[in-house]
Structures are given as C-alpha cells and as structure tokens.
Amino acid sequence: MDAQELIINKPFELESGEFLPEIRIAYHTYGRLNEAKDNVIWICHALTANSAIHDWWKGLYGAEKVFDPEKYFIVCANNLGSPYGTI
C-alpha cells in the first residue's frame, strides 16, 4: 500500500500568520467509495502522524474489524509537518 500525495500549489496560511508557499499531504486510502458516497471514514493519528493505518492499527484495521476496507472507504492523511511525507 503506497502513499499518495495531494499537492496544494498555493500559499497556505498558518495560525501564526506565516505562510507556506505550498503544502504536500501524503495519504493512504483503503477500500472503495460506494455509489452513495456515504461510507467514508477519515482517520487522523495524532501520536504517529503517519497515514499507514495498516502498520499501526493492526488490531482495528482489516476484514471484520472496526476499520474494515471491505465495508468502508478509509482515508488517512499525515499531519502537517509529519516526517512521513507532509510539508
């Protein structure tokens, strides 16, 4: 499962008032979006800042578990400033 990357190629204002010239957000998706588009789960891991839930939540991710990619379309993005691929 390879990470994907969203690039927002315009200035991004931080709470401090400073700007980043662009942001790049690495993320993983798991499963498929259904036709009604109502099966999305967004996960943000505050401890690791890592979008690879298949690595760090093995007890919760997988078939018949809380985060089941057969049932849900799961999106997990790295936190801003994460060493795992977001700037």
Buried (B, 14 or more C-beta within 10 A) or exposed (E): EEBBEEEEEEEEEEEEEEEBEEBBBBBBBBBEEEEEEEBEBEBEBEEBBBBBBBEBBEEEBBEEEEBBBEBBBBBBBBBBEBEEBBE
